[in-house]
Each structure stands twice: as structure tokens, then as C-alpha cells.
């Protein structure tokens, strides 16, 4: 037989599962229910949601393009040269600014589209703090209207502005008014409209583009906004099937399976009785708890044989033994040969033997270790036929310590040198001595100077073949 050490982790897991069975089962059921709900709402009936869709869109772009031709001789620029897209122009050599407003639109489909642009030159005096317009002069520069414009087609409106004349007009107005409370500015404003059937729907678009002109005596500065783009969209509300991300799509089935498997596993374990601990398993875990708690009080020492000749008392738990040792000022010894714990005093030895769960027999059945030890003792104590070299006493078969008590204790996992016959229970001692005479004395007919298999001298005059002194009165 070979001893199978118990898995403490597995035992504690079983104990925890058994203690929290209801709570864990509830968690598994909730997980299965939630997972099932997620599976149904994600893959079976996801439902619908309302979203906004763009059914048509119209994008209109406007841009000012400007340039000035050099009309007066000068040492820098050739006469007739075009100065374009500059921030500042020279009033004396290039007084006239040519302005071109370009308009285009983009749409998926369009028909009967009209594009118009009305440009006006505005000279006004505006308060710098509150934007109050104190006076304003407006002059129409150009009006353009084009019909049947296709998407991407450009409609251009052109006109010219004399920078020196603009400056003179502003100065004349200020002179006539006799005051200029704000700042005088010149703005080119163009009203752009796009009307027609866009993406199958009647559509109308309007916006105003502006370009600032700062006219001085020697120069004038142009500040254009660049390309201005506006997009208008027509939307509608539609119902679509609800969609979910990969986390919910995969997590729902996984949560359902985990909850279902956990519920089934718990129910099966509970029904088969493999979850609740046996009294022996609970005793073993209690011992392991005590061993971990009081580890600092325990020392591993192999005790001499003489210690076990004292009367022995047995503690029911390791905690009791350690409490006794602390109260009596002695230590607790763990014997590596037997894994038993001892507290030794002058007169007695106090012992605690840890519980062992089971050893596995050759047929796969679990056999308690105590029963295994008893079987070994019964086998060792069974009468043997006389063998040459061996005698009998009082009509009983001669007993050799190779196969009797020492052998039984050795096969049971103990050292016969440290565990005397007194460690056996009364019934075990009776069975072990069934082949002895009424005097209760161990006799070995083959006593010589050779040592026994456990290293003891057979020829010791004071002890018999099993290492016991008949004079000490031990059973």
C-alpha cells in the first residue's frame, strides 16, 4: 500500500464551496440568467433604434480673387504687370483693384439650379466698442445670375474698385459731417443664392461673403476670408436594427455558459455528496490550521527510545498539546520518524498523533490508515508454522521481530525503535499477542549476536528481540 497525501487546497476549496453553496449557486444562476438575456437581446431579438440619416446635402463654396495692374512707371514694377493675391497694393502705381467672386456648389444630384451674386461696396463709420454704425455709403458693384448651373461648375462675378477714389469718398463724407466718432472701414459684401432641385428636393441656399478694404493715401490693404464653404443637409429619422459591439456579442454567450456550467457542477457535486467534508477531513484541516498557527512552538527532533518508556498520555488536538506545553514550560517536539508530536515532562510523555485521511489500496478503494495499520499488525501477529532454527514457548509459535511487532509497525509507517508496544490500543495489543503464551513475554528462539533489521543488537542481555525490557512490566 502507498499513502496518498491529501490535497489541502482541494479540501479547503470543497469546504468553502459547501459553506457558501447557496450564495455561489445564486451567483451562477444570476450569471446564467443575465448571459441568457444578453444572448437573446443580442442575437435573437436585438430590437430597433432610431437614428438620423442624411438624405441629401448641398455644399456651396465662395472665394474672392483679386489683382491690380501696374499702370504708372516706377523703378520696381514693369508697366502692365499684374499684381495678384497680395495683402497690400500701392495706390500710386496700381490704383485699381480687380475683384472676382467665384461660386460653386456640390450635390449628389441637381437640376434647374440658379446661382446669383450681388456685390456691393460699403463705406461706413463704426464704433469700436459697441459696433454702432454712425454712417454708411453703399454702391452696387456687380450683379450676376446664371441658370442651369451643374454641380462643380463655377459662376464668377467681376468688378473693379479704385483705391484712391474709395479713400477720397470716405474723406469727403467725414469732412461734410464734420466729425468721425468711430472708425471708417470699406467692405465688399456679396449676397450669394443657390436655388433649385437638389437630390430630388427643392432647395434654397443664401449667404453673404465679405472682403475688407483698408484704403489709405499711398497704399490700400485687402483682407479676404479665403475659400468659404457652407454645407446644408436634409435629414430624416429612420428605424434600424440595433447593433452591439464584440464585447457584448461574445461576452453574453460566455457568461451564459459559465453560469450554466457552474450551476450544473454545483448541483452534481451536491447530489453525489462530494462537496461536504467527512469528519476525518474536517479534523485534518483543523490540525493543519493548528500546525500553521503554532509553527513557532514546534521543533523537529527525533526522540530517543528511553523517552517512550515513560507513561504516555494522548492529546485530542495539537492545540491542546501546545497549550499544555506552554502551561508547563516545556517544548513541543515533532518526531520526523512518526510525524507525531510530543511534550515531555519528568514523569510522562504527552503525545498527539495527526490524523491521516486515507491510503489507496491496490484495488483502488480508499482504506483508512488506521485500518491499514491494524491489518498489518494482524498479519504480523498471525501464527506461523515452525521453521528450522525457530522454537516455541508454551505451545505458541516462535515469533521473530522481523515479521511480528517491529515489522507491523514498520509497514504501518512507524519506527519500532521509537514506538513501543504500549502505543497500541488494548484490542490491537490483544490481536498482536494472539500467538504468544500467557506470560506475555516476547521470545525469539534465534537469538544471536547478529543485529535485527532495524539495527538493534539481538544479543542485548537487557532487552528481548523487540527491544523491550521484560523487567519494565510493559505490555
C-alpha positions as CSV (number, residue, x, y, z in Angstrom):
1,X,0.0,0.0,0.0
2,X,1.2,3.6,-0.7
3,X,-0.1,6.6,1.2
4,X,-1.7,9.3,-0.9
5,X,-1.2,12.7,0.7
6,X,-4.4,14.8,0.9
7,X,-4.6,18.0,-1.1
8,X,-5.2,20.7,1.5
9,X,-6.1,23.2,-1.2
10,X,-8.7,20.9,-2.6
11,X,-10.1,20.2,0.8
12,X,-10.4,23.9,1.6
13,X,-12.0,24.6,-1.7
14,X,-14.6,21.9,-1.0
15,X,-15.2,23.4,2.4
16,X,-15.6,26.9,1.0
17,X,-18.0,25.6,-1.7
18,X,-20.0,23.7,0.8
19,X,-20.2,26.6,3.3
20,X,-21.1,29.1,0.6
21,X,-23.1,26.7,-1.6
22,X,-26.3,28.8,-1.6
23,X,-24.5,32.1,-2.4
24,X,-22.4,30.6,-5.1
25,X,-25.4,28.8,-6.7
26,X,-27.3,32.1,-6.7
27,X,-24.4,33.8,-8.4
28,X,-24.2,31.1,-11.1
29,X,-28.0,31.3,-11.6
30,X,-27.9,35.0,-12.0
31,X,-24.9,34.8,-14.3
32,X,-26.7,32.2,-16.5
33,X,-29.9,34.4,-16.5
34,X,-28.0,37.6,-17.4
35,X,-26.0,35.7,-20.0
36,X,-29.2,34.2,-21.5
37,X,-30.8,37.6,-21.6
38,X,-27.8,39.1,-23.3
39,X,-27.8,36.3,-25.9
40,X,-31.4,36.8,-26.6
41,X,-31.3,40.6,-26.9
42,X,-28.1,40.5,-28.9
43,X,-28.5,37.6,-31.3
44,X,-32.2,36.6,-31.3
45,X,-34.2,39.8,-30.9
46,X,-31.9,42.8,-30.8
47,X,-34.7,45.3,-31.3
48,X,-34.6,48.5,-33.2
49,X,-33.3,52.0,-32.6
50,X,-34.0,55.4,-34.3
51,X,-31.1,57.1,-36.0
52,X,-30.8,60.2,-38.1
53,X,-29.7,59.7,-41.7
54,X,-28.7,62.4,-44.2
55,X,-30.8,62.0,-47.3
56,X,-29.3,65.0,-49.2
57,X,-26.6,67.6,-48.8
58,X,-25.6,70.8,-50.5
59,X,-22.1,72.4,-50.2
60,X,-21.6,75.9,-51.6
61,X,-18.1,77.5,-51.8
62,X,-17.3,81.1,-52.4
63,X,-13.9,82.8,-52.8
64,X,-12.6,86.3,-53.6
65,X,-9.8,86.5,-56.1
66,X,-8.2,90.0,-56.6
67,X,-5.4,91.6,-58.5
68,X,-4.2,95.1,-59.6
69,X,-2.4,96.1,-62.9
70,X,0.6,98.4,-62.7
71,X,-0.4,101.5,-64.7
72,X,2.3,104.0,-63.7
73,X,6.0,103.8,-64.4
74,X,8.2,103.0,-61.4
75,X,11.6,101.6,-60.8
76,X,10.3,98.4,-59.3
77,X,7.4,97.0,-61.3
78,X,7.0,97.0,-65.1
79,X,4.1,98.8,-66.5
80,X,1.3,96.4,-67.3
81,X,2.3,93.8,-64.8
82,X,-0.5,92.2,-62.8
83,X,0.0,92.1,-59.0
84,X,-2.3,89.4,-57.7
85,X,-3.4,88.0,-54.3
86,X,-1.4,90.5,-52.3
87,X,-2.2,91.8,-49.0
88,X,-1.1,95.4,-49.8
89,X,-1.2,97.3,-53.1
90,X,0.4,100.7,-54.0
91,X,-2.2,103.3,-54.7
92,X,0.0,105.5,-56.9
93,X,1.3,102.7,-59.4
94,X,-1.7,100.3,-59.2
95,X,-4.8,102.2,-58.1
96,X,-7.5,99.9,-59.5
97,X,-8.2,96.6,-57.8
98,X,-9.9,93.9,-59.9
99,X,-12.1,91.7,-57.8
100,X,-13.6,88.3,-58.9
101,X,-16.0,86.3,-56.8
102,X,-16.2,82.7,-57.7
103,X,-19.1,80.5,-56.6
104,X,-19.6,76.7,-57.0
105,X,-21.7,74.0,-55.4
106,X,-21.6,70.3,-54.8
107,X,-24.5,67.8,-54.6
108,X,-25.3,64.2,-55.3
109,X,-27.9,65.1,-57.9
110,X,-29.2,68.5,-59.0
111,X,-31.4,70.0,-61.7
112,X,-32.6,73.5,-62.6
113,X,-30.2,75.2,-60.3
114,X,-29.9,79.0,-60.4
115,X,-26.9,80.8,-58.9
116,X,-26.9,84.6,-58.4
117,X,-24.4,87.0,-56.8
118,X,-25.0,90.7,-55.9
119,X,-21.8,92.6,-54.9
120,X,-21.9,96.0,-53.1
121,X,-19.2,98.3,-51.9
122,X,-19.9,99.6,-48.4
123,X,-18.1,102.6,-46.8
124,X,-19.1,103.1,-43.2
125,X,-18.1,104.5,-39.9
126,X,-18.5,102.0,-37.0
127,X,-17.9,102.5,-33.2
128,X,-15.0,100.4,-32.0
129,X,-16.6,99.4,-28.7
130,X,-20.2,98.6,-29.4
131,X,-20.2,98.3,-33.2
132,X,-22.6,101.2,-33.7
133,X,-22.8,102.3,-37.4
134,X,-22.7,106.1,-37.4
135,X,-22.9,106.4,-41.2
136,X,-22.8,104.2,-44.3
137,X,-22.4,104.6,-48.0
138,X,-23.4,101.7,-50.3
139,X,-22.6,101.3,-54.0
140,X,-23.6,98.4,-56.2
141,X,-20.6,96.9,-57.9
142,X,-22.0,93.9,-59.9
143,X,-25.0,91.7,-60.3
144,X,-24.7,88.2,-61.8
145,X,-27.4,85.5,-62.3
146,X,-26.8,82.2,-64.0
147,X,-29.4,79.4,-64.6
148,X,-28.9,75.7,-65.2
149,X,-25.7,75.5,-63.2
150,X,-24.3,72.0,-62.8
151,X,-22.6,70.7,-59.7
152,X,-18.9,71.7,-59.7
153,X,-19.5,74.5,-62.2
154,X,-18.1,77.9,-61.2
155,X,-20.1,81.1,-61.5
156,X,-17.9,84.3,-61.5
157,X,-18.8,87.9,-60.7
158,X,-16.2,90.5,-61.6
159,X,-15.9,94.2,-60.7
160,X,-13.2,96.9,-60.1
161,X,-12.6,99.2,-57.2
162,X,-10.4,102.3,-57.3
163,X,-8.5,102.5,-54.1
164,X,-7.7,106.2,-54.3
165,X,-11.4,107.0,-55.1
166,X,-12.5,105.0,-52.1
167,X,-10.2,106.9,-49.8
168,X,-11.4,110.2,-51.3
169,X,-15.0,109.3,-50.8
170,X,-14.5,108.4,-47.1
171,X,-12.6,111.7,-46.6
172,X,-15.3,113.7,-48.3
173,X,-18.0,112.2,-46.1
174,X,-16.1,112.8,-42.9
175,X,-15.4,116.4,-44.0
176,X,-19.1,117.0,-44.8
177,X,-20.2,115.6,-41.4
178,X,-17.5,117.5,-39.5
179,X,-16.8,114.5,-37.2
180,X,-15.8,110.9,-37.3
181,X,-16.9,109.3,-33.9
182,X,-15.9,105.8,-35.0
183,X,-13.5,104.1,-37.4
184,X,-14.1,104.3,-41.1
185,X,-14.0,101.0,-43.0
186,X,-14.6,99.7,-46.5
187,X,-16.2,96.3,-47.1
188,X,-17.1,94.4,-50.3
189,X,-20.3,92.4,-49.5
190,X,-21.7,89.8,-51.9
191,X,-25.1,88.1,-51.4
192,X,-24.9,84.6,-52.9
193,X,-28.0,82.5,-53.5
194,X,-28.4,78.9,-54.9
195,X,-31.9,77.6,-55.7
196,X,-33.0,74.5,-57.5
197,X,-33.8,70.8,-57.1
198,X,-31.1,69.2,-55.1
199,X,-31.2,65.4,-54.6
200,X,-34.8,65.4,-55.7
201,X,-35.9,68.1,-53.2
202,X,-36.5,71.8,-53.7
203,X,-33.6,73.6,-52.0
204,X,-32.7,77.2,-51.4
205,X,-29.4,78.5,-50.0
206,X,-28.3,82.0,-49.3
207,X,-25.2,83.6,-47.6
208,X,-23.2,86.8,-47.6
209,X,-19.5,86.9,-48.3
210,X,-17.4,89.9,-47.2
211,X,-13.9,91.2,-48.0
212,X,-12.4,94.2,-46.2
213,X,-10.6,97.0,-48.0
214,X,-8.5,99.5,-46.0
215,X,-7.8,102.4,-48.3
216,X,-5.1,105.0,-47.5
217,X,-3.3,107.8,-49.3
218,X,-0.4,105.7,-50.5
219,X,-1.5,102.1,-50.1
220,X,-4.6,100.0,-49.7
221,X,-4.8,96.7,-47.9
222,X,-7.1,93.8,-48.8
223,X,-8.3,91.2,-46.2
224,X,-10.1,88.4,-47.9
225,X,-11.5,85.4,-45.9
226,X,-10.2,82.8,-48.4
227,X,-12.4,79.9,-49.5
228,X,-15.6,79.9,-47.5
229,X,-17.6,76.6,-47.6
230,X,-21.1,76.0,-46.2
231,X,-22.9,72.7,-46.1
232,X,-26.6,72.2,-45.5
233,X,-28.1,68.8,-45.0
234,X,-31.5,67.3,-45.1
235,X,-32.0,64.5,-42.6
236,X,-34.8,62.1,-41.6
237,X,-35.4,59.7,-38.7
238,X,-35.3,56.0,-39.6
239,X,-35.6,52.8,-37.5
240,X,-32.8,50.3,-37.9
241,X,-31.9,47.1,-36.1
242,X,-29.9,47.6,-33.0
243,X,-26.2,46.5,-33.2
244,X,-23.8,45.7,-30.4
245,X,-20.1,45.6,-30.0
246,X,-17.9,42.5,-29.9
247,X,-17.7,42.6,-26.1
248,X,-21.4,42.0,-25.6
249,X,-21.7,39.7,-28.6
250,X,-19.1,37.3,-27.3
251,X,-19.5,38.1,-23.6
252,X,-23.2,37.2,-23.4
253,X,-22.8,33.5,-24.6
254,X,-19.7,33.1,-22.5
255,X,-21.4,34.4,-19.3
256,X,-24.4,32.1,-20.0
257,X,-22.2,29.0,-20.5
258,X,-20.1,29.8,-17.3
259,X,-23.3,30.3,-15.2
260,X,-24.9,27.1,-16.7
261,X,-21.7,25.0,-16.1
262,X,-21.3,26.3,-12.6
263,X,-24.9,25.6,-11.7
264,X,-24.7,22.1,-13.1
265,X,-21.3,21.4,-11.5
266,X,-22.6,22.5,-8.1
267,X,-25.8,20.5,-8.4
268,X,-23.9,17.4,-9.4
269,X,-21.3,17.7,-6.6
270,X,-24.1,18.3,-4.0
271,X,-26.1,15.3,-5.2
272,X,-23.1,13.0,-5.3
273,X,-22.0,14.1,-1.8
274,X,-18.5,15.1,-3.0
275,X,-18.7,18.6,-1.5
276,X,-19.3,18.1,2.2
277,X,-16.2,17.1,4.2
278,X,-16.1,14.0,6.2
279,X,-15.3,14.2,9.9
280,X,-11.8,12.9,9.2
281,X,-11.3,15.6,6.6
282,X,-12.5,18.3,8.9
283,X,-10.2,17.0,11.6
284,X,-7.3,17.1,9.2
285,X,-8.0,20.7,8.2
286,X,-8.3,21.7,11.9
287,X,-4.9,20.0,12.5
288,X,-3.4,21.9,9.6
289,X,-4.7,25.2,11.0
290,X,-3.2,24.5,14.4
291,X,0.1,23.5,12.8
292,X,0.3,26.7,10.8
293,X,-0.8,28.9,13.8
294,X,1.7,27.3,16.3
295,X,4.6,26.6,14.0
296,X,7.0,28.7,16.1
297,X,6.3,26.5,19.1
298,X,7.2,23.2,17.4
299,X,10.7,21.8,16.9
300,X,11.6,18.8,14.8
301,X,13.6,16.3,16.9
302,X,13.9,12.6,16.9
303,X,13.4,11.4,20.4
304,X,15.4,8.6,22.0
305,X,13.8,5.3,22.8
306,X,14.1,5.9,26.5
307,X,11.6,8.8,26.3
308,X,8.9,6.4,25.2
309,X,9.4,4.2,28.2
310,X,7.6,6.8,30.3
311,X,3.8,6.6,30.8
312,X,2.1,8.2,27.8
313,X,-1.0,10.5,27.7
314,X,-2.7,11.3,24.4
315,X,-3.9,14.8,23.5
316,X,-7.0,15.1,21.4
317,X,-5.8,18.1,19.3
318,X,-2.4,19.7,18.6
319,X,-3.7,22.9,20.1
320,X,-4.4,21.1,23.4
321,X,-0.9,19.7,23.4
322,X,0.7,23.1,22.7
323,X,-1.4,24.8,25.4
324,X,-0.3,22.1,27.9
325,X,3.3,22.5,26.9
326,X,3.1,26.3,27.3
327,X,1.5,26.0,30.7
328,X,4.1,23.5,31.9
329,X,7.2,25.3,30.5
330,X,8.2,22.6,28.1
331,X,8.5,22.4,24.3
332,X,6.6,20.5,21.6
333,X,8.6,18.1,19.6
334,X,7.7,16.7,16.1
335,X,9.3,13.3,15.6
336,X,10.3,13.1,12.0
337,X,10.1,9.3,12.2
338,X,6.5,9.1,13.1
339,X,5.2,12.7,12.4
340,X,3.8,12.5,16.0
341,X,4.0,15.5,18.4
342,X,5.3,15.1,22.0
343,X,5.6,17.2,25.1
344,X,8.0,15.5,27.5
345,X,7.9,16.1,31.3
346,X,9.9,14.3,34.1
347,X,7.3,11.6,34.5
348,X,5.2,11.5,31.4
349,X,5.3,12.0,27.7
350,X,2.2,13.7,26.2
351,X,1.5,12.8,22.5
352,X,-0.7,13.9,19.7
353,X,-0.8,11.8,16.5
354,X,-2.0,13.9,13.5
355,X,-5.0,12.5,11.6
356,X,-4.3,10.8,8.3
357,X,-7.1,10.8,5.7
358,X,-6.6,7.6,3.7
359,X,-4.2,5.3,1.8
360,X,-5.1,3.9,-1.5
361,X,-5.2,0.1,-1.8
362,X,-4.2,-1.9,-4.9
363,X,-7.8,-2.3,-6.0
364,X,-8.4,1.5,-6.0
365,X,-10.6,1.5,-2.8
366,X,-9.9,4.1,-0.1
367,X,-8.8,2.4,3.1
368,X,-8.4,4.4,6.3
369,X,-4.8,4.4,7.5
370,X,-5.7,3.2,11.0
371,X,-7.3,0.2,9.4
372,X,-4.3,-0.4,7.3
373,X,-2.0,-0.3,10.3
374,X,-4.3,-2.8,12.1
375,X,-4.3,-5.1,9.1
376,X,-0.6,-5.0,9.1
377,X,-0.5,-5.9,12.8
378,X,-3.0,-8.7,12.3
379,X,-0.9,-10.1,9.5
380,X,2.2,-9.9,11.5
381,X,0.6,-11.4,14.6
382,X,-0.8,-14.4,12.7
383,X,0.8,-17.8,13.8
384,X,3.4,-19.2,11.5
385,X,4.4,-22.8,11.2
386,X,7.6,-23.7,12.9
387,X,10.7,-23.1,10.8
388,X,14.0,-24.8,11.3
389,X,16.0,-22.7,13.7
390,X,13.0,-21.4,15.5
391,X,11.4,-22.7,18.6
392,X,8.2,-22.4,20.6
393,X,7.4,-21.3,24.1
394,X,4.4,-22.6,26.0
395,X,3.0,-24.2,22.9
396,X,2.9,-20.9,20.9
397,X,4.7,-20.4,17.6
398,X,8.1,-18.7,18.0
399,X,8.0,-15.0,16.9
400,X,10.8,-13.3,15.1
401,X,10.8,-9.5,15.4
402,X,11.5,-9.4,11.6
403,X,7.8,-10.3,11.0
404,X,6.0,-9.5,14.2
405,X,5.6,-6.3,16.1
406,X,8.5,-4.5,14.6
407,X,7.5,-5.5,11.1
408,X,3.9,-4.5,11.6
409,X,4.9,-1.0,12.9
410,X,7.3,-0.6,10.1
411,X,4.7,-1.4,7.4
412,X,2.2,0.9,9.1
413,X,4.7,3.8,8.7
414,X,6.3,3.8,12.2
415,X,9.7,3.2,13.6
416,X,9.7,0.3,16.1
417,X,12.6,1.8,17.9
418,X,10.6,4.8,19.0
419,X,7.1,3.4,19.3
420,X,6.8,0.7,21.9
421,X,4.1,-1.8,22.3
422,X,2.4,0.5,24.8
423,X,1.3,2.8,21.9
424,X,-1.2,0.1,20.6
425,X,-4.7,0.1,21.8
426,X,-5.9,-2.7,24.0
427,X,-7.6,-4.6,21.2
428,X,-4.6,-4.2,18.9
429,X,-2.3,-5.5,21.6
430,X,-4.6,-8.4,22.2
431,X,-4.6,-9.3,18.5
432,X,-0.8,-8.7,18.1
433,X,-0.2,-11.1,21.1
434,X,-2.5,-13.8,20.0
435,X,0.4,-16.1,19.2
436,X,2.2,-15.5,22.5
437,X,1.9,-17.5,25.7
438,X,0.0,-16.3,28.7
439,X,3.1,-14.8,30.3
440,X,3.0,-12.1,27.6
441,X,6.8,-12.3,27.0
442,X,8.2,-11.9,23.5
443,X,10.6,-14.8,22.7
444,X,12.9,-15.2,19.8
445,X,14.3,-18.7,19.5
446,X,17.0,-17.5,17.2
447,X,18.8,-15.0,19.4
448,X,22.4,-14.4,18.5
449,X,24.9,-11.7,18.2
450,X,23.6,-10.5,14.9
451,X,21.6,-7.4,14.8
452,X,17.9,-7.1,13.8
453,X,16.9,-5.5,10.5
454,X,16.1,-2.2,12.4
455,X,19.7,-2.1,13.7
456,X,19.3,-3.3,17.3
457,X,21.6,-5.9,18.8
458,X,19.9,-9.3,19.2
459,X,22.3,-10.3,21.9
460,X,21.4,-7.5,24.3
461,X,21.1,-9.1,27.8
462,X,18.7,-6.5,29.0
463,X,16.1,-6.4,26.1
464,X,14.3,-9.0,24.1
465,X,14.2,-9.3,20.3
466,X,11.7,-6.4,20.1
467,X,13.8,-4.0,22.1
468,X,11.7,-4.2,25.3
469,X,13.0,-4.9,28.7
470,X,10.8,-7.6,30.3
471,X,11.6,-6.2,33.7
472,X,9.9,-2.9,33.0
473,X,6.4,-4.5,33.1
474,X,5.3,-3.1,29.7
475,X,2.6,-5.0,27.9
